[in-house]
Amino acid sequence: MLIPGTDFNKNRDKLFFFTAFEYYYQVLDTGLLRATVPTPGMLGGDFSAAELAKLGPITAAGSAAALNAAALARFPGGIIPEMTPGQPGSGYDPNMIALMKLYPAPNAEPTLTSPYNYLQAMTFNQNNREWKTRVDYNISDNTKLFVRYSYQREVQQFPVGLWWRQNMQVPYPTPVLGKNRSDSVSASLTHVFSPTMTNEFVFAYTFIGFPNVFEDPKKVDRSAVGYNYQGLFKNGVTQIPAFGSLWGGGDAALIFNPAGFEAGVPTSGLYANKYMPSFSDTFAKVLGTHTVKAGFFWEWIRNAQPANNMANGQMNFHTWNANTLGEAYADEALGLIADYTEFSFNRINDIAYTRMKASCRTIGKPPSG
């Protein structure tokens, strides 16, 4: 590197630098989603035999969809009216219908061999960019310095669920975006005191961040979508509860994500941050036929991230429920829950540890001749 108008580095032996940038383009095929989702008529309370037949002759649960005799006695013809205010179970609950409207619309004709009315290939981009640079500076003939920096960014998409998915799981109303980042810097300063004595100091710092955020938080906000029930603990979590048939039960499609996003609202969401500073110093001295080396190393590792339990709540609907109407989406419409799970809050896991090491040793040289 030369500086115009000066004699700095005129011999090109003082300052050097290197830089490189890489853009990584990739398209991920994460498989085919297959599910049975409610029809538009069901979102208006129509659970007649004709409407249920649209789910297919054989549903994903393995049998034809139908209301049981008790349900038909309560709701003749399978037509379920809107709930009378103050009378739960008298009809469909508008709050539950608001959640059911978050299901994707049917887009396939179910058959005996493929008993699903919703099919979706999950293909999307996950691109990465990386930049590295290094500067070497010969401060003097006896003192050398280098500094290195590394930058990495990517957006990891989770359109269905964060980290994993179940059978009959459909896309979340808004994708989760993992805006992953890594920044790392290191430096080394070496000084030669004499032909027999040197010292090297090394410093490094790395930060790794995994912030997972909703692309559009309003699409999973309870009040924004029309679901006005609070959780059991009234913990202030605004994220909609998970609902459907968990663990691939097959009775109802699953819309699922845990909570924990509330911890880092709005920019870092359900985050995981890693902090890793370190430094070391090594001294070496030649004494006759022996070399004495002494040094120390210090490192601090910190990991901060919230838990991701179901503080938003999780409602499961199954036709083995004692109060079932015989069809899981009819149960959903009325809020006839088979089981419910909710955690009171998500704690913040902020843990760290320190490592230190010091050493001194003597290395002997074999006699010459």
C-alpha positions as CSV (number, residue, x, y, z in Angstrom):
1,M,0.0,0.0,0.0
2,L,1.4,3.4,-1.0
3,I,0.3,6.8,0.2
4,P,0.7,9.5,-2.5
5,G,2.8,12.4,-1.6
6,T,4.8,10.6,1.1
7,D,7.7,8.2,1.3
8,F,5.5,5.7,3.2
9,N,6.1,2.1,2.0
10,K,8.0,3.3,-1.1
11,N,10.0,0.1,-0.9
12,R,6.7,-1.9,-0.7
13,D,7.9,-3.7,2.4
14,K,5.9,-1.9,5.1
15,L,2.2,-2.4,4.7
16,F,0.3,-5.2,3.0
17,F,-3.4,-6.0,2.8
18,F,-5.7,-8.7,1.5
19,T,-9.4,-8.7,1.0
20,A,-11.9,-11.2,-0.5
21,F,-15.7,-11.3,-0.9
22,E,-17.9,-14.3,-1.6
23,Y,-21.6,-14.5,-2.4
24,Y,-23.1,-18.0,-2.0
25,Y,-26.4,-18.5,-3.9
26,Q,-28.4,-21.6,-3.1
27,V,-31.9,-22.9,-3.5
28,L,-33.1,-25.4,-0.9
29,D,-35.7,-28.0,-1.6
30,T,-37.1,-28.9,1.8
31,G,-39.7,-31.4,0.7
32,L,-43.4,-31.5,0.0
33,L,-46.1,-30.5,2.5
34,R,-49.1,-32.7,2.6
35,A,-52.2,-32.0,4.7
36,T,-55.9,-31.9,5.0
37,V,-57.1,-28.4,5.6
38,P,-60.6,-27.0,6.3
39,T,-62.7,-25.9,3.3
40,P,-64.0,-22.3,3.0
41,G,-67.5,-23.6,3.9
42,M,-66.3,-25.0,7.2
43,L,-65.0,-21.5,8.1
44,G,-68.7,-20.4,8.0
45,G,-70.0,-23.3,10.1
46,D,-70.9,-25.7,7.2
47,F,-70.0,-29.2,8.3
48,S,-72.7,-31.0,6.3
49,A,-71.9,-34.3,4.7
50,A,-71.5,-32.7,1.3
51,E,-68.9,-30.2,2.7
52,L,-67.1,-32.9,4.7
53,A,-66.9,-35.0,1.5
54,K,-64.6,-32.3,0.1
55,L,-62.0,-33.4,2.5
56,G,-61.8,-36.6,0.4
57,P,-63.3,-40.1,0.5
58,I,-60.6,-41.1,2.9
59,T,-59.0,-38.4,5.1
60,A,-55.4,-38.3,6.3
61,A,-56.7,-39.8,9.6
62,G,-57.7,-42.9,7.6
63,S,-61.5,-42.7,7.6
64,A,-64.2,-40.7,5.9
65,A,-64.9,-37.4,7.7
66,A,-68.3,-37.3,9.4
67,L,-70.0,-35.8,12.4
68,N,-71.2,-38.3,15.0
69,A,-74.8,-38.9,16.0
70,A,-74.6,-36.6,19.1
71,A,-73.3,-33.8,17.0
72,L,-75.9,-34.2,14.3
73,A,-78.6,-34.1,17.1
74,R,-77.2,-30.8,18.3
75,F,-76.6,-29.3,14.9
76,P,-79.1,-30.8,12.3
77,G,-77.6,-31.3,8.9
78,G,-74.1,-30.5,10.2
79,I,-74.8,-26.7,10.0
80,I,-73.2,-25.1,13.0
81,P,-74.4,-21.5,13.8
82,E,-72.3,-18.8,15.4
83,M,-72.1,-19.2,19.1
84,T,-74.7,-17.3,21.1
85,P,-72.9,-14.8,23.3
86,G,-72.4,-16.1,26.8
87,Q,-73.3,-19.7,25.8
88,P,-70.1,-21.6,24.9
89,G,-70.7,-24.7,22.8
90,S,-74.0,-23.3,21.3
91,G,-72.2,-22.8,18.0
92,Y,-68.8,-22.0,16.5
93,D,-66.6,-19.6,18.3
94,P,-65.6,-16.6,16.2
95,N,-62.2,-16.6,18.0
96,M,-61.5,-20.1,16.8
97,I,-62.7,-19.4,13.3
98,A,-60.2,-16.5,13.3
99,L,-57.4,-19.0,13.9
100,M,-58.8,-21.5,11.4
101,K,-58.7,-18.8,8.7
102,L,-54.9,-18.9,9.1
103,Y,-54.9,-22.3,7.4
104,P,-53.9,-22.2,3.8
105,A,-56.8,-22.8,1.3
106,P,-57.2,-26.3,-0.3
107,N,-55.3,-26.5,-3.5
108,A,-55.5,-30.3,-4.5
109,E,-58.1,-33.0,-5.1
110,P,-57.7,-35.8,-2.5
111,T,-57.6,-39.3,-3.8
112,L,-57.4,-42.8,-2.2
113,T,-53.6,-42.8,-2.8
114,S,-53.1,-39.2,-1.8
115,P,-55.8,-38.3,0.7
116,Y,-54.8,-34.6,1.1
117,N,-56.5,-31.5,-0.2
118,Y,-53.4,-29.3,0.3
119,L,-50.0,-30.0,-1.3
120,Q,-47.1,-27.5,-1.3
121,A,-43.5,-27.8,-2.4
122,M,-41.2,-25.9,-0.1
123,T,-38.5,-24.4,-2.2
124,F,-36.7,-21.2,-1.2
125,N,-33.4,-19.4,-1.2
126,Q,-30.9,-19.4,1.6
127,N,-28.0,-17.2,0.4
128,N,-24.9,-16.3,2.2
129,R,-22.3,-13.5,1.8
130,E,-18.8,-13.5,3.4
131,W,-16.0,-11.0,3.5
132,K,-12.5,-11.4,4.8
133,T,-9.7,-8.9,5.1
134,R,-6.2,-8.9,6.6
135,V,-3.7,-6.1,7.1
136,D,0.0,-6.8,7.8
137,Y,2.1,-3.9,9.1
138,N,5.9,-4.1,9.6
139,I,6.2,-1.4,12.2
140,S,10.0,-1.9,12.3
141,D,12.5,-4.6,11.5
142,N,11.8,-6.1,14.9
143,T,8.1,-5.4,15.4
144,K,5.3,-7.0,13.2
145,L,1.6,-6.5,13.5
146,F,-1.3,-8.2,11.6
147,V,-5.1,-7.6,12.0
148,R,-7.7,-9.9,10.4
149,Y,-11.5,-9.4,10.2
150,S,-14.2,-11.8,9.0
151,Y,-17.8,-11.0,8.2
152,Q,-20.6,-13.4,7.5
153,R,-24.3,-12.9,6.9
154,E,-27.2,-15.1,5.8
155,V,-31.0,-15.2,6.0
156,Q,-32.2,-18.6,6.9
157,Q,-35.9,-19.1,6.2
158,F,-38.3,-21.2,8.3
159,P,-41.6,-20.9,6.4
160,V,-43.3,-23.8,8.2
161,G,-41.9,-24.0,11.7
162,L,-38.7,-23.1,13.5
163,W,-36.0,-25.8,13.2
164,W,-38.3,-28.8,12.6
165,R,-41.7,-29.8,11.2
166,Q,-44.3,-32.5,11.9
167,N,-46.5,-34.5,9.6
168,M,-49.6,-32.5,8.5
169,Q,-47.8,-29.3,9.5
170,V,-48.6,-26.3,7.1
171,P,-46.9,-23.0,6.7
172,Y,-46.9,-20.6,9.6
173,P,-49.0,-17.4,8.8
174,T,-45.7,-15.6,8.5
175,P,-42.2,-17.1,7.9
176,V,-39.6,-17.0,10.6
177,L,-36.4,-15.4,9.3
178,G,-33.1,-16.4,10.9
179,K,-30.9,-13.3,10.2
180,N,-27.7,-15.1,11.1
181,R,-24.5,-13.1,11.5
182,S,-20.9,-13.6,12.5
183,D,-18.2,-11.1,13.1
184,S,-14.6,-12.1,14.1
185,V,-11.5,-10.0,14.5
186,S,-8.0,-11.1,15.5
187,A,-4.7,-9.4,15.9
188,S,-1.1,-10.5,16.6
189,L,1.8,-8.3,17.7
190,T,5.3,-9.9,17.6
191,H,8.4,-8.2,18.8
192,V,12.0,-9.5,18.5
193,F,14.0,-8.0,21.4
194,S,17.2,-9.8,20.3
195,P,18.3,-12.8,18.3
196,T,17.6,-14.9,21.4
197,M,14.4,-13.3,22.8
198,T,10.9,-12.8,21.3
199,N,7.4,-12.1,22.5
200,E,4.0,-12.5,20.7
201,F,0.7,-11.1,21.9
202,V,-2.5,-12.4,20.3
203,F,-6.1,-11.0,20.7
204,A,-9.3,-12.4,19.2
205,Y,-13.0,-11.6,19.5
206,T,-15.9,-13.5,17.8
207,F,-19.6,-12.7,18.0
208,I,-22.2,-15.1,16.6
209,G,-25.8,-14.1,16.5
210,F,-28.9,-16.1,15.6
211,P,-31.8,-13.8,15.7
212,N,-35.1,-15.4,14.6
213,V,-37.9,-12.9,13.9
214,F,-41.3,-13.0,12.3
215,E,-41.3,-11.5,8.8
216,D,-44.7,-9.9,9.6
217,P,-45.5,-10.0,13.3
218,K,-49.0,-8.7,12.8
219,K,-49.9,-12.0,11.0
220,V,-49.5,-13.9,14.3
221,D,-50.6,-11.2,16.7
222,R,-53.7,-12.4,18.6
223,S,-55.7,-9.2,18.4
224,A,-54.7,-8.5,14.8
225,V,-56.0,-11.8,13.6
226,G,-59.2,-11.6,15.7
227,Y,-58.3,-14.1,18.4
228,N,-59.0,-12.3,21.6
229,Y,-58.5,-14.9,24.3
230,Q,-55.6,-14.5,26.7
231,G,-53.6,-17.5,27.9
232,L,-54.0,-19.1,31.3
233,F,-51.2,-17.1,32.8
234,K,-52.0,-13.8,31.2
235,N,-48.3,-13.4,30.5
236,G,-48.7,-10.7,27.8
237,V,-47.5,-13.0,25.0
238,T,-49.3,-11.7,21.9
239,Q,-48.2,-14.6,19.6
240,I,-51.1,-16.9,18.6
241,P,-51.2,-20.3,20.2
242,A,-50.2,-23.4,18.3
243,F,-53.2,-25.4,17.2
244,G,-54.1,-28.6,15.3
245,S,-52.9,-32.2,15.9
246,L,-49.4,-32.3,17.3
247,W,-47.0,-35.2,16.7
248,G,-48.6,-36.1,13.3
249,G,-51.9,-37.3,14.7
250,G,-53.5,-36.6,11.4
251,D,-56.9,-35.4,12.6
252,A,-56.2,-31.7,11.9
253,A,-53.4,-29.8,10.1
254,L,-50.9,-28.2,12.4
255,I,-49.9,-24.6,12.7
256,F,-47.1,-24.6,15.2
257,N,-44.3,-22.4,16.5
258,P,-43.1,-22.1,20.1
259,A,-42.9,-18.8,22.0
260,G,-39.7,-17.0,23.1
261,F,-39.9,-14.5,20.2
262,E,-41.2,-12.0,22.7
263,A,-37.9,-11.8,24.5
264,G,-36.1,-10.0,21.7
265,V,-39.0,-8.0,20.1
266,P,-38.8,-6.5,17.6
267,T,-35.3,-6.9,16.1
268,S,-33.8,-10.1,17.5
269,G,-36.9,-12.2,18.5
270,L,-36.0,-15.7,19.6
271,Y,-32.3,-15.1,19.6
272,A,-29.1,-16.9,20.5
273,N,-26.0,-14.7,21.0
274,K,-22.4,-16.1,21.5
275,Y,-19.6,-13.8,22.7
276,M,-16.0,-15.2,22.6
277,P,-13.1,-12.8,23.5
278,S,-9.7,-14.2,24.2
279,F,-6.0,-13.1,24.4
280,S,-2.7,-14.8,25.0
281,D,0.9,-13.8,25.3
282,T,4.0,-16.0,24.7
283,F,7.6,-15.2,25.6
284,A,10.6,-17.2,24.4
285,K,14.3,-16.9,25.4
286,V,17.2,-18.9,24.3
287,L,19.7,-19.6,27.1
288,G,22.7,-21.6,25.9
289,T,21.5,-24.9,24.7
290,H,18.0,-24.4,26.1
291,T,14.9,-22.5,25.2
292,V,12.6,-21.1,27.9
293,K,9.0,-20.5,26.9
294,A,6.4,-18.9,29.1
295,G,2.9,-17.6,28.5
296,F,-0.7,-17.4,29.5
297,F,-4.1,-17.7,27.8
298,W,-7.4,-16.2,28.8
299,E,-10.8,-16.8,27.2
300,W,-14.4,-15.9,28.2
301,I,-17.4,-17.7,26.6
302,R,-20.9,-16.3,26.9
303,N,-24.2,-17.7,25.5
304,A,-27.4,-15.7,25.9
305,Q,-30.8,-16.9,24.6
306,P,-34.3,-17.3,25.9
307,A,-36.1,-20.6,26.3
308,N,-38.6,-21.5,23.7
309,N,-41.4,-23.2,25.5
310,M,-45.1,-22.8,24.7
311,A,-45.8,-19.6,26.6
312,N,-48.1,-18.8,23.8
313,G,-50.1,-22.0,24.4
314,Q,-50.8,-25.1,22.4
315,M,-54.2,-26.5,21.6
316,N,-54.5,-30.1,20.3
317,F,-57.7,-31.4,18.6
318,H,-58.3,-35.2,18.2
319,T,-61.4,-37.3,17.6
320,W,-60.5,-39.5,20.6
321,N,-61.6,-36.5,22.8
322,A,-64.5,-37.5,24.9
323,N,-66.5,-34.4,23.8
324,T,-65.6,-34.7,20.1
325,L,-68.2,-33.9,17.4
326,G,-66.5,-36.7,15.4
327,E,-64.6,-34.4,13.1
328,A,-61.5,-32.4,14.3
329,Y,-62.3,-29.2,12.4
330,A,-65.7,-29.1,13.9
331,D,-64.1,-29.5,17.3
332,E,-61.7,-26.6,16.4
333,A,-64.6,-24.4,15.4
334,L,-66.3,-24.9,18.8
335,G,-63.1,-24.9,20.8
336,L,-63.5,-28.5,22.0
337,I,-59.8,-29.0,22.9
338,A,-58.5,-32.5,23.5
339,D,-55.6,-31.1,25.5
340,Y,-53.9,-27.8,26.2
341,T,-50.4,-26.9,27.2
342,E,-49.0,-23.5,28.3
343,F,-45.9,-22.3,30.1
344,S,-46.0,-19.3,32.3
345,F,-43.0,-17.5,30.7
346,N,-39.7,-18.1,28.9
347,R,-36.7,-17.6,31.1
348,I,-33.6,-16.0,29.7
349,N,-30.6,-18.4,29.7
350,D,-27.6,-16.2,30.0
351,I,-24.5,-18.3,31.0
352,A,-20.8,-17.8,30.8
353,Y,-17.5,-19.3,31.8
354,T,-13.9,-18.3,31.9
355,R,-10.8,-20.3,31.0
356,M,-7.3,-19.3,32.0
357,K,-4.0,-21.1,31.5
358,A,-0.4,-20.3,32.3
359,S,2.6,-22.3,31.5
360,C,6.4,-22.3,31.6
361,R,8.7,-24.9,30.1
362,T,12.3,-25.4,29.1
363,I,13.3,-27.2,25.9
364,G,16.8,-28.6,25.8
365,K,18.9,-28.8,22.6
366,P,21.0,-31.9,22.1
367,P,24.7,-31.2,22.2
368,S,26.4,-30.5,18.8
369,G,29.0,-32.8,17.3
